[in-house]
Amino acid sequence: MTYTHHEKADEILQFWFVGSIKPNWFAKSDEFDGTIRERFAPLIAQAATGELWAW
């Protein structure tokens, strides 16, 4: 299987691992959940349909 780099992967990692996000990792927050949906919903949909299998 061949994997390819996807520029959005970097965006996800940068979003998730900045210091200001860490307190939200294990906390319940509708606002934070909404931020994730707003920024990454198209990617989540692509992943759900198998379009990102090459990652």
FENVEN-V66524 format. One record per helix or strand of 3 or more residues. SS is the DSSP state (H for helix, E for strand). FROM is the first residue (numbers start at 1). TO is the last residue. If there is no record, write none. Layout:
ss={SS & SS}
from={FROM & FROM}
to={TO & TO}
This chain:
ss={H & H & H}
from={7 & 22 & 30}
to={17 & 24 & 48}
